[in-house]
Amino acid sequence: MRGSGFGNRESTGARLESARYLAVQSMAMPDFVHAAVRAYLSGLTPPDDGLLAEVRDRSKADGVPALSPDAARLLHVVALAAAPRRIFEIGTGYGCSGIQLARALAADGLLFTVERDPRRAAVARGHFERAGLADRVNVMVGEATRLVYKVAGPFDLIFQDGGKDHYEPLLDRLVDLLRPRGILVSDNILWQGDVIPGFRDEPAHAPASATAIIRYSRRLADDPRLETVFLPIGDGVAVSVKRDTKVCPQ
Ligand SMILES: C[S@@+](CC[C@H](N)C(=O)[O-])C[C@H]1O[C@@H](n2cnc3c(N)ncnc32)[C@H](O)[C@@H]1O
């Protein structure tokens, strides 16, 4: 592992995940949007600042997933619009998305972010420190399936970027944790095209994870508590707003 003395201590599970991530990264990300359109739009988008670029490079070098630049920008803009005081994130990684989220917080706001790999959590803490955000970010180390019941809502915004098998089982709890009109952002809903039969010649991921994401997206689409838009940005992002039943009963 680059730039840390923790490499030998990384768990077998995390090493396997990193190896799988590097293998997946070596497959070209399919074009969900025409390449010329993406090039045009990315020409309008400011590049990552120095720290974000460094976090992204380090994530890539270590095989730790990080949100794509366009999806990270979307997350930041959505978060700014929500003017959040409290944000919850599942899947800290090295902190790329967390930096974008925490930068949108009010001065007295807090981001709670969950990471099961202690080594990744330690690296992310260092990045939040360098971003001047350490006082606004609480990195919680452990299993998301347990920690979602340790935090208390309401949250203004939740970002789901953890284990894909857990997306659907955790949905009810995350909706409960959101305030009315709160926003749930979910990454990887296109799973490099694996959710679309016949899109790829060879699947990039295990079929079970694609099935889990398909089930999750169906739940988002059908959930009467949520209003959701699905976007072909990055690896596919869903943005859901929790309905305020007092304002718009369903
Ligand atoms: C896609 S990466 C997060 C990337 C990060 N959001 C970013 O953009 O920089 C997912 C992370 O979730 C963590 N993770 C996966 N399953 C988890 C679980 N059940 N509980 C807690 N963390 C989990 C992984 O260790 C990994 O670091």
The ligand as an SDF file (V2000), in Angstrom:
LIG
                    3D

 27 29  0  0  0  0  0  0  0  0999 V2000
  -17.2840    2.4520   -3.1300 C   0  0  0  0  0  0  0  0  0  0  0  0
  -16.2500    2.5010   -1.7240 S   0  0  0  0  0  0  0  0  0  0  0  0
  -16.5360    4.0950   -1.0500 C   0  0  0  0  0  0  0  0  0  0  0  0
  -15.9280    5.1880   -1.8360 C   0  0  0  0  0  0  0  0  0  0  0  0
  -16.1540    6.5520   -1.2320 C   0  0  0  0  0  0  0  0  0  0  0  0
  -17.5640    6.8000   -1.0270 N   0  0  0  0  0  0  0  0  0  0  0  0
  -15.5670    7.6130   -2.1260 C   0  0  0  0  0  0  0  0  0  0  0  0
  -16.2250    8.0350   -3.0910 O   0  0  0  0  0  0  0  0  0  0  0  0
  -14.4290    8.0100   -1.8730 O   0  0  0  0  0  0  0  0  0  0  0  0
  -17.1430    1.5150   -0.6180 C   0  0  0  0  0  0  0  0  0  0  0  0
  -16.5230    1.4150    0.7560 C   0  0  0  0  0  0  0  0  0  0  0  0
  -17.5140    0.8220    1.5880 O   0  0  0  0  0  0  0  0  0  0  0  0
  -16.8810   -0.0420    2.4940 C   0  0  0  0  0  0  0  0  0  0  0  0
  -17.8810   -1.0570    2.8530 N   0  0  0  0  0  0  0  0  0  0  0  0
  -18.3520   -2.0690    2.0870 C   0  0  0  0  0  0  0  0  0  0  0  0
  -19.2760   -2.7700    2.7620 N   0  0  0  0  0  0  0  0  0  0  0  0
  -19.3840   -2.1990    3.9790 C   0  0  0  0  0  0  0  0  0  0  0  0
  -20.1530   -2.4950    5.1290 C   0  0  0  0  0  0  0  0  0  0  0  0
  -20.9880   -3.5390    5.1510 N   0  0  0  0  0  0  0  0  0  0  0  0
  -20.0140   -1.7050    6.2120 N   0  0  0  0  0  0  0  0  0  0  0  0
  -19.1520   -0.6530    6.2080 C   0  0  0  0  0  0  0  0  0  0  0  0
  -18.3880   -0.3390    5.1440 N   0  0  0  0  0  0  0  0  0  0  0  0
  -18.4900   -1.0980    4.0420 C   0  0  0  0  0  0  0  0  0  0  0  0
  -15.6940   -0.6170    1.7020 C   0  0  0  0  0  0  0  0  0  0  0  0
  -14.6660   -1.0300    2.5970 O   0  0  0  0  0  0  0  0  0  0  0  0
  -15.2910    0.5390    0.8280 C   0  0  0  0  0  0  0  0  0  0  0  0
  -14.2210    1.2750    1.3750 O   0  0  0  0  0  0  0  0  0  0  0  0
  1  2  1  0
  2  3  1  0
  2 10  1  0
  3  4  1  0
  4  5  1  0
  5  6  1  0
  5  7  1  0
  7  8  2  0
  7  9  1  0
 10 11  1  0
 11 12  1  0
 11 26  1  0
 12 13  1  0
 13 14  1  0
 13 24  1  0
 14 15  1  0
 14 23  1  0
 15 16  2  0
 16 17  1  0
 17 18  1  0
 17 23  2  0
 18 19  1  0
 18 20  2  0
 20 21  1  0
 21 22  2  0
 22 23  1  0
 24 25  1  0
 24 26  1  0
 26 27  1  0
M  CHG  2   2   1   9  -1
M  END
$$$$
